């Protein structure tokens, strides 16, 4: 007996196969909107899986981070939305510093495809690892 719904299972594919381009192509609608929170490297909205892969992930992992791995902790389903809370672990390319940053991801699905994604993340932790943030005490 499954403890998750088919909708959550679609979203889980992304976390179960981090960074796998074929999974993004499989689960995203052709015109899916993927929004990265302001303050995160390469923030903005990307339309479609090819833009997400080529214009966001390729630059993020090519220029800024050596790695970023999401660790989902809790999945919530509300109507056509799946909300995931968890944290990222990663390493900045230029400094070698590691970080752990909390996230909340909000997905909207239609016809078994992700049509929108909204990221909320603790960007301060990433900025500290990149040394792009000074904290005044």
Secondary structure, DSSP 8 states (H G I E B T S, - for coil): --SS-HHHHHHHHHHHTTT-HHHHHHHEEEEEEEEE-TTSTT-EEEESHHHIIIIIIHHIIIIIEEEEEEEEEEEEEETTEEEEEEEEEEEETTT--EEEEEEEEEEEEETTEEEEEEEEE-HHHHHHHHT------
